[in-house]
């Protein structure tokens, strides 16, 4: 997409990786089998998980290399204090991305939000039915996981809940595989201080509020319930 990310959301990062072109060709293809979709989408989500994690706080850390040289580097909070980070999944599709986050940070805390959009409504508003978050969530850094950002309804419902729990908006990183201008505009208006990390910005929504060109229902394809 030619539009500068900052014009869509002030804290938006679009991953730059040549690997995504091939991976997205496979996961967009309607002929891609369920097991292939899992394989290729997990490769993309691993890149996303690493990039999103890189937006969490870091601290200086010096190590000695095998050549007896001091290297002054840094470590993520995921390496030093993983229990101070909570990966929050917007169920069901978010669980796919949660898997990738836990592969790079197995000690991270986990939260779940059951939020689905009302497919019988023309506005496709979000319906939030249940939340399970760890104690002390207000003091944690959050990795919010949902592969698709369409209207922004589900993301806004999740963000509203987190902020009501006392989480600082600036401590939230929202990771998604595909976003679109409408959803980004919604978050820019309501939650300009969160960080957003996405693999791709698609053209927009159709009349039924589906992302175009998109890839279909991410959760159905990943969990083979098509």
N, C-alpha and C positions, 0 to 999 in steps of 0.2 A: 504493500500500500504506500502511495507517495506521500500522504499526509504525515507531518512530523508528529511523533508520539506525544510530545508535550502539548500540542494543540488539542488533543483528545482527553488527556488527563495529566495534571502537573507532575505526577510521580509514576509515569508509565515507562516500563522497559520492555522492548520487543527484542527477543533473543536473536542474535545474529549467528547463524550456523548453517553452513552449506548442507549439512546432513539433513536438515529439516525438509528440503525440497523433495528428496526421494521418499522420506518417511511419510510426508503429507500426501504424496501421490498415491501411496498404498492405502492409507487409512481413509482417504476420500472416496476411493473406488468402491462402487456398490458391489462389485464382483469379488472383493476381498473377503475371504472366508473368516468366520469368527476367530479361529485360532491364529490366523495371520494378523487379524486386526489387533489382537492382544499383543502379539509379538512386536509389531511395528509401533503401536501406540505406546508400549512400555519403553521402547527405545527413545521416543520423543519425550515421554514424561520423565525419564531419567535426566535428560538434558535440562528440562524445566525445573525439576527438583533441585538440581545443583545450582542453577542460576538463582532461583528464589532463595535458597539457603544463603547465597552470597550476599543477599541484602539484609541479613540479620547482623547484629553487632559483632565486631571482632576485637581482639586484643593482641598487642605485640607479643611475640614469642620467639626466642632465640634457640636454635638447635646447632649441634655440631655434626657436620657431614662426615662420611667415611674417610674423606681426605683430610680430616682434622682442621676444617675451616668452619668458623662460626657463620651461620646464616641467620640474619635477622628477618624473620617472617611474621606471620600472624596466624591466629587460630580463630575459628568461628565459635560463637557461643554454643553451637551444636557439639563442638569438640570439648569445650571446657566446662560448660554447665547445661547439658542437654535437658535437664529437668526444669529449666527455666523457659523452655520453649514448648508450646502446645500446637500440634498439627490438628486443625479442625476440619473435618470432612463434612461437606454438604451431601448427605446421603440421597441417592445411591451412587451416582456417577463419581462423586468425590472420592469414594472409597478406592477407585482405581488409581488416582493420583496419590492418595494416602499411602498405598503400597510402595510407590516409588520413593516417597519421603522417608518411610521407615527403613527402606533398604540402605539409604545413606546415613540415617540417624536412628538406629534401632532403639535408643534410650529415650527418644522424644516422648513427651506426654501426648495423649490423644483425646480429642473431643469429637462429638457427633451431633449433627443437627439434621433432623428429618424435615426437609423443605422440598416441596414439589409445586410445580406450577399447575394451575387449574386449567386442564386442557379443554374443558367444556365451556370456558369463558372466552370471549373475543379478546379480552385484554391480557389473558394468560397470567393473572396475578398469582403471586406466591402464596402457598398455604403452608404454614409452619405448624407442625403437629407435635414435635418432641425435641428436647435438647438434653444432652448429657455432657457436662464439662467437668474437668478436674477441679479440686479445691485450690484456691489461690490463683485462679485464672486471671484476676485483675492485675497481678504483678508479672505476668508472663509475656513473652513475645509470641506472636501468633503467625502461623503459616496456614492461611485459609485455602482449602483445596476444593476446586470445582472446575472440571475440564472445559466447560462451555459458559461463556458470558454472553447472553442474548439480550433480553430486555433489562437485565440488572435487578429484577425483582427478587430472586432467590438470594443473590449476593447482598442486597440491601437489608433483607430480613435477617440474614446471618450477622451482618455488621451491626445492625441495631441491637441485636441480642448481646453481642460481645461488649459493646459500649455500655449497655445498661448494666452489665456485670462488672463494670469498672475498668475495662481494658482501655488503655490509651490508644487512640486512633493511629498515632504515629508508630505504634509498636506492631502494626498489622501488615503482613505481606500477603497479598491475594494472588495466588498462582492459578493460571488457567491456560489450557492448550490453545483454544480459539476464542477470540473476542470479536466484537463488532462495534462500530461507532455509536450506535444507540445505547448499548450497555455501558460503554466507557463514559458517555455524556452523562448518564444517570449517576454514575459513581463520582464523576468530577463535580457534579452539583451538590450531592449529598455527603460525600466522603472524600474531599480533596486531599486529605493528609495521609491516607493509606498509601502503601506502595503496591503497584500492580506489575506483575511479571507475566508476560504472555508469549507464546510461540508465534502466533499469527493473528493478524487483524483482517477479518473477512469484509466483504463489501457492505453487508447490512442485513436487515430482516425483511422477509416477505410479509404478505398480508396475514399469514397465520403465525407470525412472530418466530419463524424458524430462521436460523442463520444461513445466509447464502454466500458462496456455494455450499459451505458447511460440509458435514459428513454423516448426517442423519442423527439418530438418538445415540449419544455416546455410551450411556449406561446399557442400553439394550445390546449394542454391538459388542461392548467389552465383556458383558456377563452372559452373552449368548441367549438373550431372551427375545430376539427379534421374531 
